[in-house]
Amino acid sequence: FCFLFVAPCFLCLLYLRFNEMQFRDTTSFSRSGIFVYALNGAENWFVALMLGKDELAIFFVAAQFALITSISFEPFRLWWYPKRFKVFSESSGKAADTAMLGAEISVLMALTMMLLGPWIIELMYPLGYQESRYMLPILCFITALRTQSDLFNLGCYLQSNAASVAIINGICAGFALLSIGSLIYVFGFNGLLAALIL
């Protein structure tokens, strides 16, 4: 109920505050953000509902270590994302090189976590959580892929509006929810990891 009431009020306030183009871009970013949740967190609900709370705890340990990889990349995001449009307008080659540098850094961080994370889990957690060690490298790989897709989506934002990003994220979110729901039911954790890679 709260979402059904607050969302329209929020959109009305946005419309009154911004001009039409800004409103269209802002709503595209908002829709895109909602769809990203389905790509970056809805799997927890599937694990809890279909596999149980014990399995959720195992998955959650691996997911939190993979999240460290994403958070450690945040300084680069905070530096690059606000300036990427300006850099692109001055030199598309420099923008591409910087995005490639970010992709290389994200891969390096993911590889570091793939090597160190399982060892840390083995040292810190009891035997019941050791299955997390085997999920972590795959989740780090997925994190690196998602980071790279964020780095290389600049072309989607160069249009007059950002609607294409919301459409792409919406299609991906729908596919992710369907594939996670069906594959986790049949194959358990292996199905979940396969669906997240897709």
N, C-alpha and C positions, 0 to 999 in steps of 0.2 A: 504494500500500500504506500509506504513512504517513497519508494522509487517512482511509483506511478504519479504521485503528487509533486515530488521535488523536481523530477526531470523536466516536466513541461514548464514549471516556474523558472527553472534555471535557463531553459532555452529562450523563454520570453525576455528575461533580463538581458541575456546576451544579445538578442535581436535589437532591443532598445538601445544598448550601449554601443554596438558596432554597426558599421554600414553593411550592406548586403553581402559583399565579397568576404569581409572579415567574418561575418556570421556563418557563411557557407563553409569557410575553411575551418572555423572553430568547431562546428558540428561534425565535420569530417574527421577532425582529430579526435573528438570525443567518441564517435562511433568506432573509430579505429582502436582506441584505447579499450573499449568494452570488448571488442573481438580479441584483442591481445590477451585479455584475461583467460579466454578459452584456450589460448595457445600456451599460456604460462601459469597454470595453476588449477585448472579444472580437473586435471588428472588425479589430484588428491581426492576429489569427491568420488571418482570412479573406484579408486583403490579402496577407500573406506567402505563404500557400498558393496562392492563385488568381492573383495578379498578379505576385508575385516580390519579391525583397528591394529592388530599385531603386525600385519603386513604393511599397514600405513606407516607405522613407526619405523620399520626397516627402510621403506622407500623414502621417508622423510629425512632420515639421516643422510642418505646419499644425495637427495635433492638439495639439502642445505649446504653440503660441501660443493656441489656444482654451482650453487648460488654465489658462493664465495668467489668463484671464477668470474661470474658476471659483475659482482660488486667491485672486484679489483680492477675491472676495466672501466669503471665509472669515471675516474679522472680524465681519461682520454675522451669519453663521450661528452663530458661537461666542457672540455676545451674545444672539441671539434664541431659538435652539432650546431652551436650558435653561429659559427663563422663559416660553415661549409657553403652556404649559398653565395656569400660575398666572394669567397675564394674561387668558387666555380665561375662566377661572372667575370673575374679577372683572368683566370687561367684554368680551363677545364683539365689540363694535364696535371697541374699541381693538385687539384681536387682529387683526381683519380689516384695520384701517388700517395696522398695523405690517407685516403680510404684503404689503399693497399697496405700501408704501414699499420693502420689500425687492425686490419685483418690478420697481419702477421703477429702483432702483439697479442691479439685474442687467442690465436692458435698456440703461441708460446705459453700463455697463462693456462690454457686448457691442458696442454701437455704436462706442465708443472703439477697441476692438480691431479692429473691421471697417475703420475708417478708417486707423489707424496701422499695424496688423500687416502688410498687404501692402507698404507702403512700407519697413518694417524688413526684411522678407524680401528685397525687391529689393536693399537696400543690403548686407545681411550674407551672403547665400548666393550660390553660383555659379549659372550659367544652368541647370544640370540640376535645380535645386530650385525654379525660378520657377513651376512649375505649382501649388505650394503656395499661392501668392498667391490663386488663384482658388477654392481650396477653403476658405480661412480664413473668409470671411464666412458661408458656409453652416454651418460648424462652430461659429462664434460664435452664430449663430441657434439652433442645436440646444442649445448650452450654456445659453443664456438660457431656452429652453423647459424644459429639465430642472430648472434652478434654480427656476423658477416652480412646477413640479409638486411639488417638495420643499416649497416655502413654503406651498402651498395644500392639503397633505394632512393637515392637523391633524384634520379630521373622522374620518379613518380610525383615528386613535389614541385617539379619545374613547370608543370602545367598551370593554368590560371587558377585551378583549385586542387585540393588534395583528395578529391573524391576517389581517385583510383586506389589510394592506399587503403581506405576504408573498405572498398570492394574486394581487393586482394585479401586483406585480413579477414573479412567476413567469409569468403569462400574457404580460406585455409582453416578458419575456426570451425566452420560446419563440417569440413572433411575430418579435422582432428577429432571432434566430438564423436562423429560416427565411427571412425576407425578405432579410437580408444575404447569406446563402448563395446564394439563387437570383438576386437582382438583380445582385450583383457578378459572377457567372458570365456573365450575358448582357450587361450594360452597363458593366462595369468600375467606374471611380471614380464615374461618374454614378449607377450603380445603388447603390453603397455609400451615397452621400450621400442619395439618395432613401429608402433603407431606414432610415437614421438619423433622417430627418425623420419617417417614419411612426411 
